[in-house]
Amino acid sequence: MKNTDISQKKRMRNTLFISFLIFTLLICRIGWIQFVQGSELQTMAYVQQTLNRNINPKRGTIYDANKNVLAVSATVETITINPTNIAIEDKEKVARALSDIFELEYEEVLKKVKKRTSIETIVKKVDKEKADELRKWMNDNNILTGINIDEDTKRYYPYSNLASNVIGFTGSDNQGLDGIEAKFDKQLKGTQGKILKSTDAKGVDIENESESYVPAVDGNDLILSIDMTVQSIVEKYLKEACIDNVCTDGGNIVIMNPNTGDILAMATYPNYNLNSPYEPNTEELKNAWDSLPSNERTIALQQMWRNKAITDSYEPGSTFKLITSSAALEEGITDTDNSGEFCCTGGIEIAGTRIKCWRHYRPHGSQSLREALMNSCNPVFIGLRTKNRYSKVL
């Protein structure tokens, strides 16, 4: 009997010790979760229990100097789903409807519908007519949860190719990728808004919990010094000149207001369509496009987008004749209309080298400074610079 009593007391003691040890470990674990991991777990719980849908702001409008619209954001719709909010028996039906309405692959849509994530994007930037078709289908089939139709924006360029290398374009997320759109992206893009909704661990909406709506802030508008009328005229004649003279490398023209320095036009040929910036812009490139490897396509697109007027280096050439003329007039060396003061014989020899006039085969003959400027005559301005130097020495 005594051995039995001792054995029972020993078992009770061991049981109490083990219970105390387990209780102590549980207390320590609770303390660790509460005080060490508390903030981290609280953040994780908030993320898990909150459904966040972004609202894209309307990107600022780009105008020319006369307030003509060059780039504007139109209202479109983005379709997302909450897979856990779609009933199991409705998943295939929803996937079929989404794929039919928006012309998507059924199997790809079905994979998204069957996922256990809180939100999946089905299609971005669709026209309101398509979104309305989905709204009607949802109403007809009494599917009121799990499919979200949110307002979005899409960039649109009313004049397609006009000033394309200056304006640039945006990506699918409305971020500026090139030109003015990229340079002033911070000012144009605005601030994103969002819709916050409370859900349970499975992503199902919690009843009696209201949505929190943070409105998007639209971007700022931008007015350029570009004049659309001047720009269109310049582009027309630049295109004709490049085609007539078989300029394989294209061409550029910059028109500036000399009194203010404002750029009234900046044209590049060939240009491209801003509404479809990833499509080749010449017949030659279109014919070779399918056979080009991806890296060569990327290079071709970058060349197509490049604004050569500001990225490439050029010798000043005949434009510098304005500086030479201005200096000579300011020093009183000559006047604009001294008839016969200069003579073009087709070229002039400097340090043993004969420099030809562009019309050396039919020299300009006697000219005034105004006529020499009109004819862009090299020998006259070489002689004028020499005359200017000798005048200073005397």
C-alpha positions as CSV (number, residue, x, y, z in Angstrom):
1,M,0.0,0.0,0.0
2,K,2.8,2.4,0.9
3,N,4.5,1.8,-2.5
4,T,1.2,2.5,-4.2
5,D,0.7,5.8,-2.4
6,I,4.3,6.9,-3.2
7,S,3.8,6.1,-6.9
8,Q,0.6,8.0,-7.0
9,K,2.1,11.1,-5.3
10,K,5.0,10.9,-7.7
11,R,2.7,10.8,-10.7
12,M,0.7,13.8,-9.4
13,R,3.9,15.7,-8.8
14,N,5.2,15.0,-12.3
15,T,1.8,15.9,-13.7
16,L,1.7,19.2,-11.8
17,F,5.3,20.0,-12.9
18,I,4.5,19.2,-16.6
19,S,1.3,21.3,-16.4
20,F,3.2,24.2,-14.8
21,L,5.9,23.9,-17.4
22,I,3.4,23.9,-20.3
23,F,1.5,26.8,-18.7
24,T,4.8,28.8,-18.3
25,L,5.7,28.1,-21.9
26,L,2.2,29.3,-23.1
27,I,2.6,32.5,-21.0
28,C,6.0,33.1,-22.6
29,R,4.6,32.4,-26.1
30,I,1.7,34.8,-25.5
31,G,4.1,37.5,-24.2
32,W,6.3,37.0,-27.3
33,I,3.4,37.3,-29.6
34,Q,1.9,40.3,-27.8
35,F,5.0,42.4,-27.1
36,V,7.6,41.3,-29.6
37,Q,5.6,40.4,-32.7
38,G,2.5,42.5,-31.9
39,S,3.0,45.4,-34.3
40,E,4.1,43.1,-37.1
41,L,1.1,40.8,-36.7
42,Q,-1.2,43.7,-36.4
43,T,0.1,45.0,-39.8
44,M,-0.3,41.6,-41.4
45,A,-3.9,41.3,-40.1
46,Y,-4.7,44.7,-41.5
47,V,-3.3,43.8,-44.9
48,Q,-5.2,40.5,-44.8
49,Q,-8.5,42.0,-43.6
50,T,-8.4,45.1,-45.8
51,L,-9.2,45.0,-49.5
52,N,-7.5,47.9,-51.3
53,R,-8.6,48.9,-54.8
54,N,-6.6,51.8,-56.4
55,I,-8.3,54.7,-58.2
56,N,-6.1,56.2,-61.0
57,P,-6.2,60.0,-61.2
58,K,-6.8,61.8,-64.5
59,R,-3.5,62.8,-66.1
60,G,-3.1,66.5,-66.8
61,T,-4.0,67.8,-70.3
62,I,-1.2,69.1,-72.6
63,Y,-2.0,72.1,-74.6
64,D,-0.2,74.1,-77.3
65,A,0.4,77.8,-77.0
66,N,-3.2,78.6,-78.1
67,K,-4.8,76.1,-75.7
68,N,-5.4,73.5,-78.4
69,V,-5.5,70.0,-76.8
70,L,-2.4,67.9,-77.8
71,A,-2.8,65.1,-75.1
72,V,-5.8,64.3,-72.9
73,S,-7.0,61.6,-70.6
74,A,-10.3,59.9,-71.5
75,T,-12.4,58.0,-68.9
76,V,-12.3,54.2,-69.3
77,E,-13.0,51.2,-66.9
78,T,-10.8,48.6,-65.2
79,I,-12.2,45.2,-64.3
80,T,-11.0,43.3,-61.2
81,I,-12.4,40.4,-59.3
82,N,-12.4,39.1,-55.7
83,P,-12.2,35.3,-56.3
84,T,-13.2,34.4,-52.7
85,N,-16.4,36.4,-53.1
86,I,-17.5,34.5,-56.1
87,A,-19.6,31.4,-55.3
88,I,-18.0,28.0,-56.3
89,E,-21.0,27.2,-58.5
90,D,-20.7,30.6,-60.4
91,K,-17.0,30.5,-61.1
92,E,-17.1,28.9,-64.5
93,K,-20.1,31.0,-65.5
94,V,-18.2,34.2,-64.5
95,A,-15.1,33.2,-66.3
96,R,-17.0,32.5,-69.4
97,A,-18.8,35.8,-69.4
98,L,-15.6,37.8,-68.7
99,S,-13.7,36.0,-71.5
100,D,-16.6,36.5,-74.0
101,I,-17.3,40.1,-73.2
102,F,-13.6,41.2,-73.2
103,E,-12.3,38.7,-75.8
104,L,-9.9,37.0,-73.4
105,E,-8.6,33.4,-73.2
106,Y,-11.2,31.4,-71.1
107,E,-8.6,29.2,-69.4
108,E,-6.5,32.2,-68.3
109,V,-9.6,33.9,-66.9
110,L,-10.8,30.7,-65.1
111,K,-7.4,30.4,-63.4
112,K,-7.8,33.9,-61.9
113,V,-11.4,33.2,-60.9
114,K,-10.4,30.0,-59.1
115,K,-7.4,31.6,-57.2
116,R,-7.6,32.2,-53.4
117,T,-6.2,35.7,-53.6
118,S,-8.1,38.8,-52.5
119,I,-8.0,40.6,-55.8
120,E,-7.1,39.8,-59.4
121,T,-7.1,42.2,-62.4
122,I,-9.0,40.9,-65.5
123,V,-8.6,43.7,-68.0
124,K,-7.5,47.3,-67.9
125,K,-8.7,50.4,-69.7
126,V,-11.8,49.1,-71.5
127,D,-14.4,51.3,-73.1
128,K,-17.5,52.2,-71.1
129,E,-19.7,50.3,-73.6
130,K,-17.9,47.0,-72.7
131,A,-18.2,47.7,-69.0
132,D,-21.9,48.5,-69.3
133,E,-22.3,45.1,-71.1
134,L,-20.7,43.4,-68.0
135,R,-23.0,45.4,-65.7
136,K,-26.0,44.2,-67.5
137,W,-24.8,40.5,-67.4
138,M,-24.2,40.8,-63.7
139,N,-27.7,42.2,-63.1
140,D,-29.4,39.5,-65.3
141,N,-27.5,36.7,-63.5
142,N,-27.9,38.2,-60.0
143,I,-24.2,38.2,-59.4
144,L,-23.7,41.3,-57.2
145,T,-20.4,40.6,-55.5
146,G,-16.9,39.5,-56.5
147,I,-16.7,41.6,-59.7
148,N,-15.5,45.2,-59.5
149,I,-15.8,47.9,-62.2
150,D,-13.6,50.9,-61.4
151,E,-13.2,54.1,-63.2
152,D,-9.8,54.5,-64.9
153,T,-8.2,56.8,-67.5
154,K,-6.5,56.3,-70.9
155,R,-4.2,58.7,-72.7
156,Y,-5.4,59.9,-76.0
157,Y,-3.7,62.1,-78.6
158,P,-6.2,63.9,-80.9
159,Y,-3.7,64.7,-83.6
160,S,-1.9,61.3,-83.7
161,N,1.5,62.1,-85.2
162,L,1.7,65.9,-84.6
163,A,4.8,66.8,-82.6
164,S,5.1,63.1,-81.6
165,N,8.8,63.2,-80.9
166,V,8.2,66.3,-78.6
167,I,5.1,65.2,-76.7
168,G,6.1,61.5,-76.1
169,F,3.6,59.0,-74.7
170,T,2.6,57.0,-71.6
171,G,2.5,53.4,-70.6
172,S,-0.4,51.2,-69.5
173,D,-0.1,52.6,-65.9
174,N,-0.4,56.2,-67.2
175,Q,3.3,56.8,-66.4
176,G,5.2,59.1,-68.9
177,L,7.7,57.1,-70.9
178,D,9.1,59.6,-73.4
179,G,9.2,63.3,-74.4
180,I,7.2,65.9,-72.5
181,E,5.1,63.1,-70.9
182,A,8.2,61.7,-69.2
183,K,10.0,65.0,-68.5
184,F,7.0,66.5,-66.6
185,D,5.5,63.2,-65.4
186,K,5.6,64.3,-61.8
187,Q,3.4,67.4,-62.6
188,L,1.1,65.6,-65.0
189,K,0.4,62.3,-63.2
190,G,-1.6,63.4,-60.1
191,T,-2.0,61.4,-56.9
192,Q,-3.6,57.9,-56.8
193,G,-6.8,57.4,-54.8
194,K,-8.1,54.1,-53.3
195,I,-11.1,52.3,-51.9
196,L,-10.6,50.4,-48.6
197,K,-13.0,47.6,-47.6
198,S,-12.9,45.3,-44.6
199,T,-12.9,41.5,-45.3
200,D,-12.5,38.4,-43.2
201,A,-9.6,36.0,-43.5
202,K,-11.1,34.4,-46.6
203,G,-11.5,37.7,-48.3
204,V,-15.3,37.8,-47.9
205,D,-16.8,41.3,-47.2
206,I,-17.6,41.9,-43.5
207,E,-21.2,43.1,-43.2
208,N,-22.0,46.4,-41.6
209,E,-18.5,47.7,-42.3
210,S,-18.6,50.8,-44.6
211,E,-16.1,51.4,-47.4
212,S,-13.4,54.1,-46.9
213,Y,-13.0,56.2,-50.1
214,V,-9.9,58.3,-50.7
215,P,-10.5,60.3,-53.9
216,A,-7.7,60.6,-56.6
217,V,-6.2,64.0,-57.2
218,D,-5.9,64.8,-60.9
219,G,-2.6,66.0,-62.4
220,N,-1.8,69.5,-63.5
221,D,-2.3,70.8,-67.0
222,L,0.7,71.8,-69.1
223,I,0.8,74.6,-71.8
224,L,3.7,74.3,-74.3
225,S,5.2,77.1,-76.4
226,I,4.5,74.9,-79.5
227,D,2.0,76.5,-81.9
228,M,0.0,73.7,-83.5
229,T,-0.5,75.6,-86.7
230,V,3.2,76.4,-87.2
231,Q,4.0,72.8,-86.1
232,S,1.7,71.2,-88.7
233,I,3.0,73.5,-91.5
234,V,6.6,72.7,-90.6
235,E,6.0,68.9,-90.5
236,K,4.3,69.0,-93.9
237,Y,7.2,70.7,-95.7
238,L,9.8,68.8,-93.8
239,K,8.2,65.5,-95.0
240,E,8.1,66.8,-98.6
241,A,11.7,67.9,-98.4
242,C,12.9,64.6,-97.0
243,I,11.0,62.6,-99.7
244,D,12.0,64.8,-102.6
245,N,15.7,64.8,-101.6
246,V,15.8,61.1,-100.6
247,C,17.0,61.9,-97.0
248,T,17.5,58.4,-95.7
249,D,18.3,59.7,-92.2
250,G,15.2,61.9,-92.0
251,G,15.4,65.5,-91.0
252,N,14.6,68.1,-88.3
253,I,13.4,71.6,-88.1
254,V,13.2,74.0,-85.1
255,I,11.3,77.2,-85.3
256,M,12.1,79.8,-82.6
257,N,10.8,83.2,-81.7
258,P,14.0,85.3,-81.7
259,N,12.6,87.9,-79.4
260,T,11.6,85.4,-76.6
261,G,13.5,82.2,-77.3
262,D,10.1,80.3,-77.4
263,I,10.1,77.2,-79.5
264,L,7.2,77.5,-81.8
265,A,7.7,74.2,-83.7
266,M,10.1,71.3,-83.4
267,A,9.6,68.7,-86.1
268,T,11.3,65.4,-86.8
269,Y,10.8,63.2,-89.8
270,P,9.8,60.4,-89.9
271,N,7.5,60.8,-86.8
272,Y,5.1,58.2,-85.4
273,N,1.6,57.7,-84.1
274,L,1.3,58.6,-80.4
275,N,-1.8,56.5,-80.1
276,S,0.1,53.4,-81.2
277,P,3.8,54.1,-80.3
278,Y,4.9,50.5,-80.5
279,E,4.0,50.0,-84.2
280,P,6.6,50.6,-86.9
281,N,6.4,54.0,-88.6
282,T,7.8,53.3,-92.1
283,E,7.0,50.8,-94.8
284,E,10.5,49.5,-94.8
285,L,10.3,48.8,-91.0
286,K,6.8,47.3,-91.3
287,N,8.0,44.8,-93.9
288,A,11.0,43.7,-91.8
289,W,9.2,43.8,-88.4
290,D,8.2,40.2,-88.1
291,S,11.6,38.9,-88.9
292,L,13.5,41.2,-86.5
293,P,14.7,39.7,-83.1
294,S,13.4,41.4,-80.0
295,N,16.6,43.4,-79.3
296,E,16.6,44.9,-82.8
297,R,12.9,45.8,-82.4
298,T,13.7,47.6,-79.2
299,I,16.6,49.5,-80.9
300,A,14.3,50.4,-83.9
301,L,11.6,51.7,-81.5
302,Q,14.0,53.8,-79.6
303,Q,15.4,55.4,-82.8
304,M,11.8,56.0,-83.9
305,W,10.9,57.8,-80.6
306,R,14.1,59.8,-80.4
307,N,13.8,63.6,-80.8
308,K,16.9,64.1,-82.9
309,A,16.6,67.9,-82.7
310,I,17.7,67.8,-79.0
311,T,19.5,64.4,-78.7
312,D,21.9,64.4,-81.8
313,S,24.9,66.7,-82.3
314,Y,25.1,68.9,-85.4
315,E,27.6,71.4,-86.8
316,P,26.0,74.9,-86.9
317,G,26.7,75.2,-90.6
318,S,24.9,78.1,-92.4
319,T,23.0,79.1,-89.3
320,F,26.2,80.6,-88.0
321,K,26.2,83.1,-90.9
322,L,23.6,85.0,-88.9
323,I,26.2,85.5,-86.1
324,T,28.9,86.6,-88.6
325,S,26.5,89.1,-90.2
326,S,25.4,90.4,-86.8
327,A,29.0,91.0,-85.7
328,A,29.9,92.8,-89.0
329,L,26.8,95.1,-88.8
330,E,27.5,95.8,-85.1
331,E,31.1,96.8,-85.8
332,G,30.1,99.0,-88.8
333,I,32.2,97.0,-91.2
334,T,29.4,96.7,-93.8
335,D,25.7,97.4,-94.3
336,T,22.8,95.3,-95.4
337,D,22.2,96.7,-98.9
338,N,25.5,97.9,-100.3
339,S,24.9,96.7,-103.9
340,G,27.9,94.8,-105.4
341,E,30.0,95.0,-102.3
342,F,30.7,91.2,-102.4
343,C,31.4,88.9,-105.3
344,C,31.0,85.1,-105.5
345,T,33.2,83.5,-108.1
346,G,32.2,79.9,-107.1
347,G,34.8,79.6,-104.3
348,I,37.6,81.2,-102.3
349,E,41.1,80.0,-101.4
350,I,42.1,80.0,-97.7
351,A,45.6,78.7,-96.7
352,G,46.0,76.8,-99.9
353,T,42.6,75.2,-99.8
354,R,39.8,76.2,-102.1
355,I,36.4,76.3,-100.3
356,K,33.5,76.1,-102.8
357,C,30.1,77.8,-102.7
358,W,27.2,75.4,-102.7
359,R,26.4,76.8,-106.2
360,H,30.0,76.8,-107.5
361,Y,28.8,75.5,-110.9
362,R,26.9,78.8,-111.4
363,P,28.4,81.5,-109.1
364,H,26.1,84.1,-107.5
365,G,28.3,87.0,-108.8
366,S,28.0,90.4,-107.2
367,Q,25.8,90.6,-104.1
368,S,24.9,92.8,-101.1
369,L,25.0,91.3,-97.6
370,R,21.2,90.8,-97.7
371,E,21.5,88.9,-101.0
372,A,24.4,86.8,-99.7
373,L,22.3,85.8,-96.7
374,M,19.4,84.9,-98.9
375,N,21.8,82.8,-101.1
376,S,23.7,81.3,-98.1
377,C,26.9,82.1,-100.0
378,N,30.0,80.6,-98.3
379,P,32.7,82.8,-100.1
380,V,31.0,86.0,-99.1
381,F,31.0,85.1,-95.4
382,I,34.5,83.8,-95.4
383,G,35.6,87.1,-97.0
384,L,33.5,89.0,-94.5
385,R,35.2,87.4,-91.5
386,T,38.6,88.1,-93.1
387,K,37.5,91.8,-93.6
388,N,36.3,91.9,-90.0
389,R,39.7,90.7,-88.7
390,Y,41.7,93.1,-90.8
391,S,39.5,96.0,-89.7
392,K,40.2,95.3,-86.1
393,V,44.0,95.2,-86.8
394,L,43.9,98.6,-88.5
